């Protein structure tokens, strides 16, 4: 599974870090919060709790790994009947020059609208992957623009989530959800990923907050333009490997709104530093242009 990009933790994105079979060859996933140690991605929520409701738009991006045809790689969000948005590092492979290699859509499928990533909801195949043109896939640094769109092979019968139209302001209460690891010691062992969706409430903090910019003076995984930084409650809670691509939500009177997508952790240990989310509102124009 791709692990979420986390600074020193894996100093890379953990987004799809493990090797994956694709078109007769092994393709390793990027680093971030994906569930595989390929880069620095580590996806999961440390210190969260089981989801208290069903999120119709919540998506588990899955592929075959170690004999499991439905291994969880990343999260995502259904934004229209035919499109799911996720982190770019979840569907690309790193390269020394930063030019991302988009993985074969045929290697993935998604489960949408269930709090259990192994059953329920709806299952669909991926027909097309569109990565943001400014995304760069470095193994040891993030330059932001960590967003991609996946077109389903048929319209989903689940209810899409409404998207933000602008970058979420500091001080806003938000909810993180995902199937990432729930303990740092479990990282790298996909059998330890929770089957039950986890959630955690926190707050958006100013992008200039020192701990959002760098960890121990290293800004490799710090915030970039178009990103949102979320606080880590009590200094020990937050997303981890497997949570990459998962939604950051704001509560609206008539439901939830998608504010961001989990990209990476600033520090190397899940929960001990803020998390960086790609701001959906900032990229709304690009998203609308692709799915129109």
RATAWO-V512278 format. One line per field, one symbol per residue. phi: phi as a letter, one per 40 degrees, with the letter a starting at -180 (. if undefined). burial: b if it has 9 or more other ideal C-beta (glycine too) atoms within 8 Angstrom, else e. A space follows every 50 residues. Layout:
phi=???
burial=???
This chain:
phi=.cbccadddbfaccdbcccbcafgbcbcccbibccaccbacbbibcgcad dcacbdccbbcbacafgccbccbacabcbadbbbbaccccbbbcadcgcc bcccdccbabbbgbcbcbaggbbaccbabbcdcccbbccbabbgfcaabb cccadcccccccbcbacccdgccbbbbibcdbadccdgbdccccccdbaa cabcbdccddcccabfgbbdbccbdgcbbbcbdfgabicadgcdgccbbb cbdbibbccabcbabcbcbdgcacbbbcccdcbdccdccccc
burial=bbbbbbbbbbbbbbbbbbebbbeeeebbbbbbbbbbbbbbbbbbbbbbee beeebbbbbbbbbbbeeeebbbbbbbbbbeebbbbbbbbbbbbbbeebeb bebebebbbbbbbbbbbeeeebebbbeebebbeebbbbbeebbbbbbbbb bbeeebebebbebbeebbeeebebbbbbbbbbebebbeebeebbeebbbb ebbbbebebebbbbbeebebbbbbebbbbbbbbeebbbbbbbbbbbbbbb eeeeebbbbbbbbbbbbbbbbbbbbbbbbbbbbbebbeebbe
